[in-house]
Amino acid sequence: MGKNKEKTFFIHYLPIYGSFSTGLIYGAIGVIAILSFLRLKDGGADESSLMAYLNDYLLGKILIGIILMGTLSYIIWRIYESYKDPYNYGSNWKGIMRRTGIGLSSIADVLIAYSAIVILIGNSNVREDGVPAEEREMVGSMLSENWGDWVVVSIGVIIILTALVQFFYGITRGYKERLSIKHFNGKLKMLINILAWAGYFARGFIIGIIGFFFIKAGILENPNYIVNTDKAFNFIGENIGHFFFILVAVGTICYGAFMFFLGYTYNIEDRDNPLIST
């Protein structure tokens, strides 16, 4: 039976570049988190610190540029995906919610792109050890304004909503429309799904912790409560337990691996009839 395929334009290849870039970042963050747990590295398990470390080397600067281009590609695709609705989610309330979730999921990519730009131009005090000095300075500037506490709390709420979107994606397998894995055997399909479930839950948990501390910083008007990915890992290890720390770190690596699979199998040829069987 024939298929009615959309014409593929350059923009449809952007998520492929973006997926590989995202996979590289989160795979590295998960590895750094485990190395920090084993005391083989002193922190730095977050996006900005990773790029600050890479910026010390010429090859690292090139890698940051590649990451930046991939991240920008993914952001452009997410905006396009929310607006043009290539997977036909529709314009009813459910479709609008899913498309809004797609838009929210790009917030982390925007922050990664911002970090890459300021690090490359040398206009940054990002630390390699994972201390969120720049984030706390930014929030401190906001809190110095009369309206600052509400803005910081609002940012925290948006971040938590983004975390919930990650959990929703993992539970409902909302990523399935983007995979073209019909030709894969059952075991490989299951592996991809396990990587996605573990990855989205780990990422959602980290993002949720970051959002919680944004809200706390806004309510208490204290920027020192702000955490990034690295300090969210610390919070897990110190307050929830080492076992859960390892689970989230491994889940972060799983997310990176899933994004590589997503980039390799991204469904750009048949967006109206996704090539996935479960």
C-alpha positions as CSV (number, residue, x, y, z in Angstrom):
1,M,0.0,0.0,0.0
2,G,1.5,3.4,-1.0
3,K,2.1,6.3,1.3
4,N,1.4,10.0,0.8
5,K,4.7,11.5,1.9
6,E,5.3,15.2,2.5
7,K,8.0,16.9,0.6
8,T,11.1,17.0,2.9
9,F,12.7,20.4,3.3
10,F,15.9,21.4,5.0
11,I,14.1,22.3,8.2
12,H,13.0,18.7,8.6
13,Y,16.6,17.7,9.1
14,L,17.2,20.2,11.9
15,P,16.0,17.9,14.7
16,I,18.5,15.2,13.6
17,Y,21.4,17.6,14.2
18,G,19.8,18.8,17.4
19,S,19.2,15.2,18.7
20,F,22.9,14.3,18.2
21,S,24.0,17.5,20.0
22,T,21.6,16.9,22.9
23,G,22.7,13.3,23.2
24,L,26.3,14.4,23.4
25,I,25.6,16.9,26.2
26,Y,23.4,14.7,28.4
27,G,25.5,11.6,28.0
28,A,28.6,13.6,29.1
29,I,26.7,15.1,32.1
30,G,25.6,11.7,33.3
31,V,29.2,10.4,33.1
32,I,30.5,13.4,34.9
33,A,27.9,12.9,37.7
34,I,29.0,9.3,38.2
35,L,32.7,10.4,38.2
36,S,31.8,13.1,40.8
37,F,30.1,10.5,42.9
38,L,33.2,8.3,42.7
39,R,35.3,11.4,43.7
40,L,37.2,11.2,40.4
41,K,36.0,14.7,39.4
42,D,35.1,17.7,41.5
43,G,31.6,18.6,40.3
44,G,30.7,20.1,36.9
45,A,27.8,17.8,36.0
46,D,25.7,20.5,34.3
47,E,25.4,22.0,30.8
48,S,27.2,25.3,31.4
49,S,30.1,23.8,33.5
50,L,30.7,21.2,30.8
51,M,31.1,23.9,28.1
52,A,33.2,26.0,30.4
53,Y,35.5,23.0,30.8
54,L,35.6,22.4,27.0
55,N,36.3,26.1,26.4
56,D,39.8,25.6,27.9
57,Y,40.9,23.7,24.7
58,L,40.8,24.5,21.0
59,L,39.1,21.2,20.2
60,G,36.7,22.0,23.0
61,K,35.8,25.4,21.5
62,I,35.1,23.6,18.2
63,L,32.9,21.1,20.0
64,I,31.0,24.0,21.7
65,G,30.3,25.5,18.3
66,I,29.0,22.2,17.1
67,I,26.8,21.9,20.2
68,L,25.5,25.4,19.7
69,M,24.6,24.8,16.1
70,G,22.8,21.6,17.0
71,T,21.0,23.2,19.9
72,L,19.9,26.1,17.7
73,S,18.7,23.6,15.1
74,Y,16.6,21.9,17.7
75,I,15.1,25.2,19.0
76,I,14.1,26.2,15.5
77,W,12.5,22.8,14.9
78,R,10.6,22.9,18.1
79,I,9.2,26.3,17.2
80,Y,8.3,25.0,13.8
81,E,6.8,21.9,15.3
82,S,4.6,23.8,17.7
83,Y,3.3,26.2,15.0
84,K,3.0,23.9,11.9
85,D,2.0,20.8,13.8
86,P,3.6,18.2,11.4
87,Y,2.4,15.3,13.5
88,N,-1.2,16.5,13.3
89,Y,-1.9,16.9,17.0
90,G,-4.7,19.2,16.1
91,S,-6.2,22.5,17.4
92,N,-8.5,21.1,20.0
93,W,-7.6,21.5,23.7
94,K,-5.6,18.2,23.8
95,G,-3.6,19.1,20.6
96,I,-2.9,22.6,21.9
97,M,-1.7,21.2,25.2
98,R,0.7,18.8,23.4
99,R,2.0,21.6,21.2
100,T,2.5,23.9,24.2
101,G,4.4,21.1,25.9
102,I,6.6,20.9,22.8
103,G,7.3,24.6,23.1
104,L,8.1,24.3,26.9
105,S,10.5,21.4,26.2
106,S,12.7,23.8,24.3
107,I,13.5,26.0,27.3
108,A,16.4,23.8,28.4
109,D,17.8,24.0,24.8
110,V,17.5,27.8,24.9
111,L,19.5,27.9,28.1
112,I,22.2,25.6,26.6
113,A,22.4,27.8,23.6
114,Y,22.7,30.9,25.8
115,S,25.5,29.3,27.8
116,A,27.4,28.3,24.7
117,I,27.2,31.8,23.3
118,V,28.4,33.7,26.4
119,I,31.2,31.2,27.0
120,L,32.4,31.4,23.4
121,I,32.4,35.2,23.4
122,G,34.2,35.2,26.8
123,N,31.4,37.2,28.6
124,S,30.7,34.7,31.3
125,N,31.6,33.8,34.9
126,V,30.4,30.1,34.5
127,R,32.5,27.9,36.8
128,E,33.8,24.5,35.8
129,D,33.0,23.0,39.3
130,G,29.3,23.3,38.9
131,V,28.6,26.2,41.3
132,P,25.8,28.2,39.7
133,A,27.4,31.6,40.2
134,E,26.0,33.1,37.0
135,E,22.5,31.9,37.6
136,R,22.5,33.2,41.2
137,E,23.8,36.5,40.0
138,M,21.1,36.8,37.4
139,V,18.4,35.9,40.0
140,G,19.9,38.3,42.5
141,S,19.5,41.1,40.0
142,M,15.9,40.2,39.5
143,L,15.2,40.0,43.2
144,S,16.6,43.5,43.6
145,E,13.6,44.8,41.8
146,N,10.1,45.2,43.4
147,W,8.6,42.7,41.0
148,G,11.6,40.3,41.1
149,D,10.3,37.7,43.5
150,W,7.2,37.1,41.5
151,V,9.2,36.8,38.3
152,V,11.5,34.2,39.9
153,V,8.6,32.2,41.3
154,S,6.9,32.3,37.8
155,I,10.1,31.0,36.2
156,G,10.2,28.2,38.8
157,V,6.6,27.3,38.0
158,I,7.3,27.2,34.2
159,I,10.4,25.0,34.9
160,I,8.2,22.6,36.9
161,L,5.7,22.5,34.1
162,T,8.5,21.6,31.8
163,A,9.5,18.8,34.2
164,L,5.9,17.5,34.1
165,V,6.1,17.5,30.3
166,Q,9.1,15.2,30.5
167,F,7.3,12.8,32.7
168,F,4.3,12.9,30.4
169,Y,6.5,12.2,27.4
170,G,8.0,9.2,29.1
171,I,4.6,7.8,30.4
172,T,2.7,8.2,27.1
173,R,5.6,7.6,24.8
174,G,5.0,10.9,23.2
175,Y,8.3,10.6,21.4
176,K,7.0,7.7,19.2
177,E,5.8,9.8,16.3
178,R,9.4,10.9,15.8
179,L,10.9,7.5,15.6
180,S,11.2,5.4,12.4
181,I,12.0,2.0,13.8
182,K,9.5,-0.3,12.1
183,H,12.4,-2.3,10.6
184,F,14.1,-2.9,14.0
185,N,13.7,-6.1,15.8
186,G,11.6,-6.3,19.0
187,K,14.6,-6.3,21.4
188,L,16.1,-3.2,19.9
189,K,12.7,-1.4,20.0
190,M,12.3,-2.4,23.7
191,L,15.9,-1.1,24.4
192,I,15.0,2.3,22.7
193,N,11.8,2.5,24.8
194,I,13.7,1.7,28.0
195,L,16.3,4.4,27.3
196,A,13.5,6.9,26.6
197,W,11.6,6.0,29.8
198,A,14.7,6.2,32.0
199,G,15.9,9.3,30.3
200,Y,12.7,11.3,30.4
201,F,12.1,10.4,34.0
202,A,15.7,11.3,35.1
203,R,15.6,14.6,33.1
204,G,12.2,15.4,34.5
205,F,13.3,14.8,38.0
206,I,16.4,17.1,37.7
207,I,14.4,19.8,36.0
208,G,11.7,19.6,38.7
209,I,14.3,20.1,41.5
210,I,15.7,23.1,39.7
211,G,12.2,24.5,39.4
212,F,11.4,23.9,43.1
213,F,14.5,25.8,44.2
214,F,13.6,28.7,41.8
215,I,10.3,29.0,43.6
216,K,12.0,28.8,47.0
217,A,14.5,31.5,46.0
218,G,11.7,33.7,44.9
219,I,9.6,33.2,48.0
220,L,12.5,33.7,50.4
221,E,14.1,36.3,48.2
222,N,17.5,34.6,48.4
223,P,19.3,33.8,45.1
224,N,21.6,31.4,47.0
225,Y,18.9,28.7,46.8
226,I,19.2,28.6,43.0
227,V,20.6,25.2,41.8
228,N,21.6,24.0,38.4
229,T,21.9,20.4,37.2
230,D,25.1,19.7,39.1
231,K,23.6,21.0,42.4
232,A,20.4,19.2,41.7
233,F,22.5,16.0,41.6
234,N,24.0,17.0,44.9
235,F,20.6,17.5,46.4
236,I,19.6,14.0,45.4
237,G,22.7,12.4,46.8
238,E,22.6,14.4,50.1
239,N,18.8,14.3,50.8
240,I,17.3,11.3,48.9
241,G,20.2,8.8,48.8
242,H,23.2,7.6,46.8
243,F,21.2,4.8,45.2
244,F,18.8,7.3,43.7
245,F,21.7,9.5,42.7
246,I,23.1,6.7,40.6
247,L,19.7,5.9,39.1
248,V,19.3,9.5,37.9
249,A,22.8,9.7,36.6
250,V,22.4,6.5,34.7
251,G,19.0,7.8,33.5
252,T,20.7,10.9,32.2
253,I,23.2,8.8,30.3
254,C,20.1,6.8,29.0
255,Y,18.6,10.1,27.8
256,G,21.8,10.9,25.9
257,A,21.8,7.5,24.3
258,F,18.1,7.7,23.4
259,M,18.7,11.1,21.7
260,F,21.4,9.5,19.5
261,F,18.9,6.8,18.6
262,L,16.3,9.5,18.0
263,G,18.7,11.4,15.7
264,Y,19.6,8.2,13.8
265,T,16.0,7.1,13.3
266,Y,14.2,10.5,13.2
267,N,11.0,10.2,11.2
268,I,11.3,13.0,8.6
269,E,9.9,11.1,5.6
270,D,6.4,10.2,6.7
271,R,5.3,12.6,9.3
272,D,1.6,12.0,8.8
273,N,1.9,8.2,9.1
274,P,4.7,7.5,11.6
275,L,6.7,4.4,10.9
276,I,6.6,2.9,14.4
277,S,5.2,-0.4,15.7
278,T,5.1,-1.2,19.4
